[in-house]
Amino acid sequence: MAGLTKLSDLAIGTQAVVRELPAHGAAVVRLREMGLLVGTTITLVRAAPLGDPLEIKVRGYRLTLRKSEAEHVLVEPAA
């Protein structure tokens, strides 16, 4: 898909739609259990002063992710 970017590269306040998650690994199971699924709309709320962790708004609540986890989540900016 064209226009995909890493979740970790989004600007603060940007709304995006999750398009791809890692195919395997413990992190992907954790992300799915917390509601981060393909097609889900998210908003990057803020980042810690050194850029790690990141806080996103997903399905009405706030979720904190390590930057290393967010680098594997591909999103498309919402229209």
N, CA, C and O of each residue as an XYZ file, in Angstrom:
316
protein
N       0.827     -1.189      0.000
C       0.000      0.000      0.000
C       0.868      1.248      0.000
O       1.892      1.313      0.680
N       0.445      2.225     -0.765
C       1.173      3.484     -0.803
C       0.797      4.329      0.401
O      -0.317      4.226      0.914
N       1.717      5.158      0.850
C       1.423      6.065      1.938
C       1.539      5.472      3.323
O       1.109      6.100      4.291
N       2.106      4.284      3.454
C       2.265      3.683      4.777
C       3.492      4.263      5.467
O       4.516      4.533      4.841
N       3.358      4.444      6.764
C       4.473      4.932      7.568
C       4.486      4.167      8.885
O       3.491      3.548      9.261
N       5.595      4.210      9.570
C       5.703      3.558     10.868
C       4.959      4.389     11.910
O       4.979      5.619     11.862
N       4.320      3.730     12.826
C       3.648      4.416     13.926
C       4.639      5.294     14.677
O       4.286      6.391     15.111
N       5.844      4.838     14.833
C       6.860      5.590     15.565
C       7.269      6.881     14.853
O       7.873      7.752     15.479
N       6.955      7.028     13.560
C       7.332      8.216     12.789
C       6.216      9.257     12.688
O       6.420     10.312     12.089
N       5.039      8.980     13.261
C       3.936      9.935     13.197
C       4.236     11.172     14.033
O       4.959     11.113     15.028
N       3.662     12.294     13.604
C       3.768     13.526     14.379
C       2.719     13.494     15.499
O       1.672     12.861     15.361
N       3.009     14.173     16.588
C       2.088     14.254     17.712
C       0.753     14.839     17.231
O       0.732     15.833     16.506
N      -0.351     14.219     17.636
C      -1.680     14.682     17.266
C      -2.214     14.105     15.970
O      -3.366     14.350     15.610
N      -1.385     13.335     15.258
C      -1.806     12.752     13.988
C      -2.716     11.558     14.210
O      -2.458     10.708     15.061
N      -3.788     11.511     13.427
C      -4.705     10.377     13.458
C      -4.374      9.489     12.267
O      -4.125      9.984     11.168
N      -4.370      8.173     12.486
C      -4.015      7.226     11.436
C      -4.792      5.929     11.618
O      -5.394      5.682     12.664
N      -4.763      5.109     10.573
C      -5.427      3.812     10.598
C      -4.356      2.729     10.509
O      -3.482      2.791      9.645
N      -4.419      1.741     11.394
C      -3.459      0.640     11.388
C      -3.684     -0.192     10.126
O      -4.811     -0.600      9.844
N      -2.617     -0.444      9.370
C      -2.705     -1.226      8.138
C      -1.941     -2.540      8.192
O      -2.333     -3.506      7.537
N      -0.848     -2.594      8.967
C      -0.063     -3.836      9.066
C       0.532     -3.964     10.453
O       0.999     -2.988     11.041
N       0.508     -5.183     10.967
C       1.147     -5.530     12.235
C       2.189     -6.597     11.957
O       2.122     -7.265     10.925
N       3.150     -6.773     12.854
C       4.110     -7.859     12.661
C       3.379     -9.199     12.540
O       2.339     -9.403     13.167
N       3.915    -10.089     11.751
C       3.258    -11.377     11.516
C       3.354    -12.328     12.708
O       2.489    -13.186     12.887
N       4.386    -12.182     13.511
C       4.573    -13.107     14.629
C       5.333    -12.424     15.760
O       5.855    -11.320     15.600
N       5.385    -13.088     16.882
C       6.131    -12.587     18.030
C       5.221    -12.279     19.206
O       4.007    -12.140     19.055
N       5.822    -12.178     20.361
C       5.070    -11.930     21.586
C       4.436    -10.545     21.578
O       3.343    -10.364     22.115
N       5.107     -9.568     20.976
C       4.588     -8.202     20.971
C       3.278     -8.104     20.208
O       2.373     -7.380     20.623
N       3.166     -8.822     19.098
C       1.943     -8.733     18.297
C       0.750     -9.308     19.049
O      -0.361     -8.794     18.917
N       0.951    -10.339     19.817
C      -0.134    -10.912     20.624
C      -0.590     -9.881     21.650
O      -1.790     -9.675     21.831
N       0.338     -9.246     22.308
C       0.036     -8.220     23.309
C      -0.723     -7.056     22.680
O      -1.701     -6.575     23.252
N      -0.284     -6.601     21.515
C      -0.946     -5.486     20.834
C      -2.385     -5.831     20.447
O      -3.294     -5.020     20.622
N      -2.577     -7.017     19.930
C      -3.923     -7.450     19.536
C      -4.840     -7.573     20.745
O      -6.010     -7.195     20.676
N      -4.326     -8.093     21.843
C      -5.134     -8.233     23.053
C      -5.579     -6.877     23.598
O      -6.611     -6.779     24.261
N      -4.800     -5.832     23.317
C      -5.141     -4.498     23.791
C      -5.947     -3.699     22.773
O      -6.189     -2.509     22.978
N      -6.367     -4.333     21.679
C      -7.258     -3.684     20.734
C      -6.613     -3.053     19.528
O      -7.308     -2.431     18.725
N      -5.311     -3.186     19.367
C      -4.620     -2.628     18.210
C      -4.676     -3.643     17.080
O      -3.835     -4.538     16.988
N      -5.684     -3.492     16.219
C      -5.919     -4.422     15.121
C      -5.879     -3.669     13.799
O      -6.027     -2.448     13.771
N      -5.680     -4.397     12.703
C      -5.709     -3.791     11.376
C      -7.082     -3.157     11.172
O      -8.110     -3.781     11.435
N      -7.087     -1.923     10.705
C      -8.325     -1.191     10.483
C      -8.719     -0.277     11.634
O      -9.657      0.509     11.503
N      -8.022     -0.367     12.753
C      -8.315      0.448     13.925
C      -7.752      1.855     13.746
O      -6.613      2.020     13.310
N      -8.537      2.851     14.079
C      -8.075      4.239     14.035
C      -7.390      4.567     15.356
O      -7.906      4.266     16.432
N      -6.221      5.190     15.255
C      -5.446      5.570     16.436
C      -5.036      7.040     16.305
O      -5.050      7.606     15.212
N      -4.674      7.642     17.431
C      -4.126      8.992     17.449
C      -2.874      8.975     18.311
O      -2.896      8.463     19.430
N      -1.775      9.535     17.792
C      -0.564      9.653     18.596
C      -0.741     10.851     19.519
O      -0.794     11.989     19.054
N      -0.833     10.605     20.811
C      -1.128     11.643     21.800
C       0.129     12.382     22.207
O       0.169     13.612     22.172
N       1.161     11.637     22.596
C       2.410     12.272     23.019
C       3.534     11.257     23.081
O       3.322     10.045     23.027
N       4.731     11.794     23.196
C       5.925     10.968     23.353
C       6.681     11.466     24.586
O       6.621     12.647     24.929
N       7.374     10.574     25.226
C       8.201     10.954     26.367
C       9.301     11.905     25.891
O       9.591     11.950     24.695
N       9.909     12.653     26.787
C      10.925     13.631     26.382
C      12.050     13.071     25.500
O      12.559     13.783     24.634
N      12.434     11.841     25.700
C      13.490     11.255     24.876
C      12.911     10.416     23.734
O      13.650      9.710     23.047
N      11.597     10.490     23.529
C      10.963      9.806     22.412
C      10.491      8.396     22.686
O       9.936      7.756     21.793
N      10.689      7.899     23.872
C      10.299      6.529     24.196
C       9.838      6.482     25.646
O      10.626      6.843     26.521
N       8.643      6.069     25.952
C       7.623      5.427     25.119
C       6.716      6.447     24.420
O       6.854      7.657     24.599
N       5.781      5.915     23.615
C       4.784      6.702     22.906
C       3.416      6.403     23.500
O       3.138      5.269     23.892
N       2.573      7.407     23.565
C       1.204      7.208     24.058
C       0.249      7.407     22.893
O       0.289      8.431     22.211
N      -0.617      6.412     22.669
C      -1.607      6.514     21.602
C      -3.003      6.374     22.188
O      -3.194      5.773     23.245
N      -3.969      6.936     21.486
C      -5.371      6.767     21.861
C      -5.951      5.751     20.892
O      -5.902      5.943     19.677
N      -6.501      4.670     21.433
C      -7.060      3.598     20.623
C      -8.332      3.091     21.292
O      -8.316      2.756     22.476
N      -9.417      3.032     20.555
C     -10.696      2.512     21.053
C     -11.154      3.145     22.363
O     -11.707      2.463     23.226
N     -10.922      4.459     22.513
C     -11.419      5.176     23.682
C     -10.525      5.149     24.907
O     -10.905      5.691     25.945
N      -9.367      4.545     24.826
C      -8.461      4.576     25.970
C      -7.049      4.877     25.488
O      -6.788      4.902     24.285
N      -6.160      5.101     26.414
C      -4.775      5.448     26.083
C      -3.872      4.252     26.334
O      -3.974      3.572     27.355
N      -2.994      4.018     25.382
C      -2.087      2.872     25.418
C      -0.670      3.385     25.247
O      -0.414      4.222     24.382
N       0.240      2.902     26.049
C       1.645      3.279     25.945
C       2.420      2.145     25.299
O       2.328      0.991     25.718
N       3.187      2.492     24.266
C       3.989      1.512     23.535
C       5.456      1.898     23.557
O       5.801      3.079     23.557
N       6.298      0.907     23.575
C       7.725      1.160     23.385
C       7.932      1.585     21.930
O       7.211      1.141     21.036
N       8.902      2.428     21.709
C       9.192      2.864     20.342
C       9.590      1.674     19.480
O       9.276      1.641     18.290
N      10.274      0.703     20.061
C      10.687     -0.485     19.310
C       9.483     -1.301     18.844
O       9.552     -1.952     17.801
N       8.378     -1.280     19.596
C       7.151     -1.958     19.183
C       6.440     -1.146     18.094
O       5.942     -1.702     17.115
N       6.403      0.166     18.281
C       5.714      1.042     17.338
C       6.380      1.057     15.956
O       5.719      1.346     14.958
N       7.664      0.755     15.889
C       8.370      0.729     14.612
C       7.891     -0.382     13.704
O       8.107     -0.317     12.494
N       7.245     -1.403     14.251
C       6.779     -2.530     13.462
C       5.299     -2.416     13.067
O       4.772     -3.271     12.356
N       4.647     -1.366     13.532
C       3.235     -1.140     13.204
C       3.181     -0.117     12.063
O       3.631      1.018     12.219
N       2.628     -0.527     10.921
C       2.509      0.378      9.786
C       1.110      0.971      9.761
O       0.113      0.263      9.903
N       1.057      2.283      9.576
C      -0.208      3.012      9.582
C      -0.332      3.868      8.332
O       0.647      4.155      7.644
N      -1.564      4.262      8.064
C      -1.861      5.164      6.951
C      -2.554      6.383      7.566
O      -3.551      6.231      8.272
N      -2.041      7.585      7.308
C      -2.702      8.768      7.865
C      -4.176      8.798      7.493
O      -4.538      8.514      6.352
N      -5.033      9.143      8.461
C      -6.475      9.177      8.232
C      -6.841     10.360      7.343
O      -6.235     11.428      7.428
N      -7.830     10.154      6.500
C      -8.258     11.216      5.571
C      -9.236     12.155      6.226
O      -9.699     13.104      5.593
